[in-house]
Amino acid sequence: MRRHFLLFCLLLPCLATAQVGSYRADLAVGVNGGYALNQISFNPTIKQSWKGGTTLGLTVRYTCEKYLSAICALQGEVNYIDLGWKELIEPQYGTDTYYRQVHYVQVPVLARLGWGREVKGLQGYLILGPQMGFCIGEKEHYSDPWAGTPRPNNITQQYGREVENAFEYGITAGAGIELSFPKVGHFLIEGRYYYGLSDIFHNSKRDPFGRSANGAIVIKATYLFDLLRTKGAERK
């Protein structure tokens, strides 16, 4: 049932009738890159600061209709991203520092609604959709020296514990602006938030963590160029 609902949400922008909307069959491709701030939602809680990392990837956008004033599209990406977490160890617990890089390939599939100019000028937009990912590597970073002194709530099971669920999934939502130039392409800047619905560690009653999900704020820039443009479509 959830799968059917998500599919309906993704296709909804392209299901409007041609009598109301203006048909499009525009295809644009390009590259994206940016910076991500991530924390892991641990239960029991581990105190953290935001851990930064880079992201880069490929973007494909298919614009299917202009429905009233909204420009409706589907957008897919294949991205590399450096997530993980950085622990906030307070002075009373020693001088240790610790952070972990967890590297993912992520594939978001997003519904996109834009308002503004298509050919030359500014457009604002919203994105929403599911996202899947796969862990391709990780690395722990311990301070030197590493004392391993007691932590709040005596939570130390995360150290040396490898990611146990390589596959992850969640929901991504965001907003941005797009500046378009004829024969040049589209330049986009956006912010988005990824809410993980799966855990990086096992979460049975026998396991130390009941929840361990990613939550990332991502700021990225994208450049797209047109491969296909609908002939005869009225545009601004």
Secondary structure, 3 states (H helix, E strand, C coil): CHHHHHHHHHHHHHCCCCCCEEEEEEEEEEEEEEEEEEEEEEECCCCEECEEEEEEEEEEEEEEEEECCEEEEEEEEEEEEEEEEEECCCHHHCCCCEEEEEEEEEEEEEEEEEEECCCCEEEEEEEEEEEEEEEEEEEEEECCCCCCCCCHHHCCCCCCCCCCCCEEEEEEEEEEEEEEECCCEEEEEEEEEEEECCCCCCCCCCCCCCEEEEEEEEEEEEEEEEEECCCCCCCC
